[in-house]
Amino acid sequence: LEMPDYVFAYHGGGKPATKEEGDKAMAAWMAWFEKMGPAVVDGGKPVGKSYTMSRSGVTEDGGANPISGYSVVRAKDIAAALELAKGCPILDAGGSVEVAEAMEM
């Protein structure tokens, strides 16, 4: 039985102020991905400015909680996916991780 994929949507975290901070943050992310190993389906990317589209038009401020990046991981269930998310470096940077199953259609 194939395990489901989960989307990790990152919120907040901010940009590092210095190159040293940036290098340290990148090392923390790489270590986390390495620790998750084959569970990482797509390491994803940080994302640029967020826009929200609705029937009434476009909100350019990214809405209430704009996404700052994403990854896709494979886990046996939501509990296992949430356990993996606990190690995310964005949590130490004041951000959060939204975890949701990518449903098969």
QUIHU-V481043 format. One record per pair of residues at least 24 apart in sequence whose C-alpha atoms are under 6 Angstrom apart, sorted by the first residue. I is the first residue (numbers start at 1). J is the second residue. Records with the same first field share a line. If there is no record, write none. Layout:
I=J, J
//
This chain:
3=75, 76
4=74
5=73, 74, 101, 102
6=72, 73, 100, 101, 102
7=71, 72, 99, 100
8=70, 71, 98, 99
9=70, 97, 98
10=67, 68, 69, 70, 96, 97
11=67, 68, 95, 96
12=95
13=90, 93, 94, 95
39=73, 74
40=73
41=72, 73
42=71, 72
43=71
44=70, 71
45=69, 70
//
